[in-house]
Amino acid sequence: MFTSNFLSFREFNAFMTLEVLYGMSRATQPSFLWLRWHATGVNRVTHTQARLRSQRQAGGRR
């Protein structure tokens, strides 16, 4: 149980690291609105994927 959570947590960290690097490369362009929209969109998508993955793992454990 803890192992699967830890793996998904590492997945999430790797994904967020890629997002941060991509955002830093985009930050050279002054588009604060784009960055703010992208941050909210990424958070919503990531949260949905994490919730679906946790539900799928819980169903598989039972």
NORUR-V569920 format. One line per field, one symbol per residue. ss: DSSP state (@ for helix, = for strand, . for the rest). psi: psi as a letter, one per 30 degrees, with the letter a starting at -180 (. if undefined). A space follows every 50 residues. Layout:
# NORUR-V569920
ss = ???
psi = ???
This chain:
# NORUR-V569920
ss = .@@@@@@@@@@@@@@@@@@@@@@@@@.....@@@@@@@@@@@@@@@@@@@ @@@@@@@@@@@.
psi = eeeeeeeeeeeeeeeeeeeeeeeeefffkiieeeeeeeeeeeeeeeeeee eeeeeeeeeee.
